[in-house]
Amino acid sequence: MTTPVLDSRLGLTSAEVEERRQAGLVNDAKRRTSRPLSAILRANLLTLFNTVIFVLAVIAISVAVYQDGWIGFKQGLFGFVIVVNAAIGTFQEVRAKRTLDKLSLVNQAKVTIVRDGQADEHAPVDIVKDDLIRLAPGDRILVDGPVVESSNLEVDESLLTGEADPVAKDLDDELKSGSFVVAGTGLFRAERVGNESFAAKLVEEASQFHLSHSDLRDGINRFIKIITWLIIPIALLLILGQALANGDSVLDNILSTVAGIVPMIPEGLVLLTSIAFAVGVIRLGRRQCLVQELPAIEGLARTDVLCLDKTGTLTEGGMDVQEIRPVERAEDDASLDGLSVTVVLSALAHADDSPNPTMRAVEEYLDAEGVADPGWRVIETMPFSSARKWSGVRFTDNGTWLLGAPDVLLDRDDPTALEADVLSAQGLRVLVLATAEEATTTGGARGVEARALVVLKQRLRSTAAETLAYFDEQGVAVKIISGDSPAAVGAVAAQLDVAGAGNTVDARTLPEDDPAELARVLEENTVFGRVSPHQKRSFVKALQSKGHTVAMTGDGVNDTLALKDSDLGIAMGSGSPAARSVAQIVLLDDEFATMPHVVAEGRRVLGNIERVSNLFLTKTIYSICLALFIAVGAVVAWAGDTDALPYPFFPIHVTIIGSLTIGIPAFFLALAPTFDRARPGFVTRVLRFAIPAGLIAALATFGAYVAVWWHGTGGTPSEVDGATPGQTTAAIVLFAVALTALALVSRPYRLWKGVLVLCCGGAFALTLFIPPLAEFFDLGLPGTYNTFIAAVAAGAGIAALIVWMVVRPKHHRTT
């Protein structure tokens, strides 16, 4: 199919669009915000640990059924953890997938396509080859192609090239997807769409549902790698030790070996991590908060500096013109030829084919005042740029007019500039309307003379003060960064009771070639005005150089670079498509008050996963230690030609102890609220708890088990429940110490946590005292002497655990 010569005013016809759709020339690149269902099922089912547990469950069930008939099936109950884990994990991730997909559609940037002479908004997937796409400031370029029309079109290609300076685009210049418009307007032809465009790769990488760059996930993966390598040699030792044990059948030894290997595997840890992330996505989705990358949930929990753009974050998106104040000395100026400044503003507004919020507010004010378009002929328009801080128009018969920041266009000692400062200090946004002898977008303006001040009222968000107070209470330093004048930014900050609002820093005075000095100023001050887009990016990097975790909020094109470089970018839903595309979190309803909920969700995820990691790793440590003690003891006994101790548990014992001290309570703890700010050193803290706790539990359990066997009362199975007194004694001790570890991990205490611990303890007690339960779980009352040994060993283990975990840290803090 040949490419037609297109009329830039008309675009493709409906027939041509349909022809291209039939030919498959559409922008149908796959955009996934979540894994497909098949990938979710594979990730939850086909894991190394699931495979190991499945094999061990088959072995245990086969041996036990051969020995005891169908009731032996209970020895493989631990294998059902595979089914439960897969079902819960899949269910939660599918719910999260649906939430993400729905919110992603809401967040999806529309594109303006010209067809049949009409410009209408369409979804990106509606673009076909040769479509004409209209561009305005803030628009993200989604496909590749040449420029057809350009009106001072400037494009930021920093995401592609790393170069921060905008690039001017003229007729026939190439536009690449992944860039975005920062100034001017234009039209370009979609030449490469779908998988042929550069955007296909960028969007796939930017919006994929994944857990990359997650400190939490990386720490857990490190645990799993270490455990995997430890399990193999220890399992072999345990198999050897059980083979050497005397007085037990081969089948019993196989069951004991399985019981020793199973608890070494932290099978639920990855599951609960995934569930916590998925539930976080769902909870935030209900608050119209789109999490584009899962690690963002933990990102804000780690944040200790939050950089806020004033406009759109602390203030609402719109604004109102309060008054238009002509400059007194210009009232009788002959060069105005009797023109009212409102007429000039009307001419500027009608010449701007892509007005920003400020110009829209001016236009609404003029419409309400009944000021008509004078119909002046335009030679050149100079669109607003965050870097220039002004816009302008050169008219055929009426000269050049500019509208922008007074402190940028006027001399500092100009009376109009001083008047603007006074108004800005009242929290008003002030622009100057001025004439210029000459002005260009590249060379700046000269011969500028003020003609009027345009005074606008900004609408403060009703929840802004409360939200800022929350961050102050939580120890998160807030930096208010704005392109507005320092006086205006400081006044808004003062209205919100921000500390340091009276000492607003003019960013134009900050060093550009001394990052260390810049970082010092940033740490010592809170409010900054006249910050350029490049400086916002420098601010983020300077704070990061001091070890801070930096989050950045914004809604405009000028915020995009800083959003991209920050540890966590947060965009407003009504902001520019460019800002939304690079942010990890998008507040779809523009509610800054949602931020505390995002923080709380991140802290819930990190704090609770650390708690359950303590439990799972404690189980792994005490299982490894018990296996080593039994294996080494068996080898020593064999060398001395004496009886070796069998492993103290059957798989059913491991199932009930693990379920009541880890599996069930960990599920509740993983979803509980928590308010502590995340700290670095996740792996170190978990190991600092798990290693001593696991070692204490193993020593107490093994000591009681040996004492019972030495007394000669540990090896005769009960007629009621089939368990040996030694097994029951060891199970009681291990459960008591593990329940204490659960209680310690549950801090800070709440009533429901106490009830949870008591219910778990009560459930285990019932298995000892109720004969049918005792028979099913192969447990029972171990007798007077063995009960005394269990009480002593459990008491010693509990005391050691409390001293090591509670008393010792307090002592070290006081000394």
Stockholm file with secondary structure:
# STOCKHOLM 1.0

chainA/1-815         MTTPVLDSRLGLTSAEVEERRQAGLVNDAKRRTSRPLSAILRANLLTLFNTVIFVLAVIAISVAVYQDGWIGFKQGLFGFVIVVNAAIGTFQEVRAKRTLDKLSLVNQAKVTIVRDGQADEHAPVDIVKDDLIRLAPGDRILVDGPVVESSNLEVDESLLTGEADPVAKDLDDELKSGSFVVAGTGLFRAERVGNESFAAKLVEEASQFHLSHSDLRDGINRFIKIITWLIIPIALLLILGQALANGDSVLDNILSTVAGIVPMIPEGLVLLTSIAFAVGVIRLGRRQCLVQELPAIEGLARTDVLCLDKTGTLTEGGMDVQEIRPVERAEDDASLDGLSVTVVLSALAHADDSPNPTMRAVEEYLDAEGVADPGWRVIETMPFSSARKWSGVRFTDNGTWLLGAPDVLLDRDDPTALEADVLSAQGLRVLVLATAEEATTTGGARGVEARALVVLKQRLRSTAAETLAYFDEQGVAVKIISGDSPAAVGAVAAQLDVAGAGNTVDARTLPEDDPAELARVLEENTVFGRVSPHQKRSFVKALQSKGHTVAMTGDGVNDTLALKDSDLGIAMGSGSPAARSVAQIVLLDDEFATMPHVVAEGRRVLGNIERVSNLFLTKTIYSICLALFIAVGAVVAWAGDTDALPYPFFPIHVTIIGSLTIGIPAFFLALAPTFDRARPGFVTRVLRFAIPAGLIAALATFGAYVAVWWHGTGGTPSEVDGATPGQTTAAIVLFAVALTALALVSRPYRLWKGVLVLCCGGAFALTLFIPPLAEFFDLGLPGTYNTFIAAVAAGAGIAALIVWMVVRPKHHRTT
#=GR chainA/1-815 SS CCCCCCCTTTCBCHHHHHHHHHTTCBCCCCCCSSCCHHHHHHHHHSCHHHHHHHHHHHHHHHHHHHHHGGGGGGGGGGGHHHHHHHHHHHHHHHHHHHHHHHHHHHHCCCEEEEETTEEEEECGGGCBTTCEEEECTTCBCCSBEEEEEEEEEEEECHHHHCCCSCEECCTTCEECTTCEEEEEEEEEECCBCGGGSHHHHHHHHHHCCCCTTCHHHHHHHHHHHHHHHHHHHHHHHHHHHHHHCSSSCHHHHHHHHHHHHGGGSCHHHHHHHHHHHHHHHHHHHHTTEEESSTHHHHHHHHCSEEEEEIIIIIEEEEEEEEEEEECGGGTTCGGGTTCCHHHHHHHHHHHCSSCCHHHHHHHHHHHHHTCCCCCCCEEEEECCCTTTCEEEEEESSSCEEEEECHHHHSCTTCHHHHHHHHHHTTTCEEEEEEEESEEETTTEEESCEEEEEEEEEEEECTTHHHHHHHHHHTTCEEEEECSSCHHHHHHHHHHTTCTTGGGCEEGGGSCSSCHHHHHHHHHHCCEEESCCHHHHHHHHHHHHHTTCCEEEEECSGGGHHHHHHSSEEEEETTSCHHHHHHCSEEETTCCGGGHHHHHHHHHHHHHHHHHHHHHHHHHHHHHHHHHHHHHHHHHHHHHTTSCCCCCSCCHHHHHHHHIIIIIHHHHHHHTSCCCCCCCSCHHHHHHHHHHHHHHHHHHHHHHHHHHHHHHTCSSSCCTTTCCCHHHHHHHHHHHHHHHHHHHHHTCSCCHHHHHHHHHHHHHHHHHHHSHHHHHHTTCCCCCHHHHHHHHHHHHHHHHHHHIIIIIHHHHHHHC
#=GC SS_cons         CCCCCCCTTTCBCHHHHHHHHHTTCBCCCCCCSSCCHHHHHHHHHSCHHHHHHHHHHHHHHHHHHHHHGGGGGGGGGGGHHHHHHHHHHHHHHHHHHHHHHHHHHHHCCCEEEEETTEEEEECGGGCBTTCEEEECTTCBCCSBEEEEEEEEEEEECHHHHCCCSCEECCTTCEECTTCEEEEEEEEEECCBCGGGSHHHHHHHHHHCCCCTTCHHHHHHHHHHHHHHHHHHHHHHHHHHHHHHCSSSCHHHHHHHHHHHHGGGSCHHHHHHHHHHHHHHHHHHHHTTEEESSTHHHHHHHHCSEEEEEIIIIIEEEEEEEEEEEECGGGTTCGGGTTCCHHHHHHHHHHHCSSCCHHHHHHHHHHHHHTCCCCCCCEEEEECCCTTTCEEEEEESSSCEEEEECHHHHSCTTCHHHHHHHHHHTTTCEEEEEEEESEEETTTEEESCEEEEEEEEEEEECTTHHHHHHHHHHTTCEEEEECSSCHHHHHHHHHHTTCTTGGGCEEGGGSCSSCHHHHHHHHHHCCEEESCCHHHHHHHHHHHHHTTCCEEEEECSGGGHHHHHHSSEEEEETTSCHHHHHHCSEEETTCCGGGHHHHHHHHHHHHHHHHHHHHHHHHHHHHHHHHHHHHHHHHHHHHHTTSCCCCCSCCHHHHHHHHIIIIIHHHHHHHTSCCCCCCCSCHHHHHHHHHHHHHHHHHHHHHHHHHHHHHHTCSSSCCTTTCCCHHHHHHHHHHHHHHHHHHHHHTCSCCHHHHHHHHHHHHHHHHHHHSHHHHHHTTCCCCCHHHHHHHHHHHHHHHHHHHIIIIIHHHHHHHC
//
